[in-house]
């Protein structure tokens, strides 16, 4: 698979494989974080607010006590905490490798 700037550049089959992985990660994030819901975000092009110009997907845990419209502000998290969250997600999806 070649790196794509956004999903508009990807063959449909590749996009389908990406979202099969997103589904797996999303379930792991929900289990690891005990989130009440999950937001999945993906932007294509500057007009769609794409700021990082390679295809990527945001998987964001959401909680009832933080109800809001749109995407929440980015949180600042220490590397140690990020590593622990990543470990929990990998455990939840049954892999020891980064996905």
TAZI-V442801 format. One record per residue. N is the residue number from 1. PHI is phi as a letter, one per 30 degrees, with the letter a starting at -180 (* if undefined). D_CENTER is the distance of its C-alpha to the mean C-alpha in Angstrom with 2 decimals. Layout:
n	phi	d_center
N	PHI	D_CENTER
N	PHI	D_CENTER
//
This chain:
n	phi	d_center
1	*	19.00
2	d	19.50
3	d	17.02
4	c	16.65
5	d	16.52
6	a	14.68
7	d	14.50
8	d	18.08
9	d	19.30
10	c	17.92
11	d	20.19
12	e	19.21
13	d	19.30
14	d	16.68
15	d	14.32
16	d	15.11
17	d	14.36
18	d	10.88
19	d	10.20
20	d	12.20
21	d	9.89
22	e	6.82
23	d	9.49
24	d	10.39
25	d	7.32
26	e	7.03
27	d	10.72
28	d	10.64
29	d	8.69
30	d	11.23
31	d	14.02
32	d	13.51
33	c	13.24
34	h	15.55
35	d	13.63
36	d	15.68
37	a	12.95
38	b	9.26
39	c	8.29
40	c	6.25
41	b	7.25
42	a	8.70
43	c	12.05
44	b	15.03
45	j	17.81
46	e	19.19
47	d	20.51
48	c	17.06
49	i	16.12
50	d	14.42
51	c	15.20
52	c	13.82
53	c	15.65
54	b	13.82
55	d	11.52
56	a	7.82
57	b	4.84
58	c	3.18
59	c	2.56
60	b	6.02
61	d	9.01
62	b	12.11
63	b	15.71
64	e	18.95
65	d	20.72
66	c	18.38
67	e	18.83
68	a	18.59
69	c	18.10
70	i	15.41
71	c	12.66
72	d	13.88
73	d	15.14
74	d	13.29
75	c	14.62
76	d	16.50
77	b	16.01
78	d	18.33
79	e	17.50
80	e	19.13
81	d	16.96
82	d	13.70
83	d	15.38
84	d	16.34
85	d	12.97
86	e	11.80
87	d	15.10
88	d	14.68
89	d	11.42
90	d	13.24
91	d	16.28
92	d	14.80
93	c	13.70
94	i	16.99
95	b	16.41
96	c	17.60
97	c	16.04
98	d	12.91
99	c	10.65
//
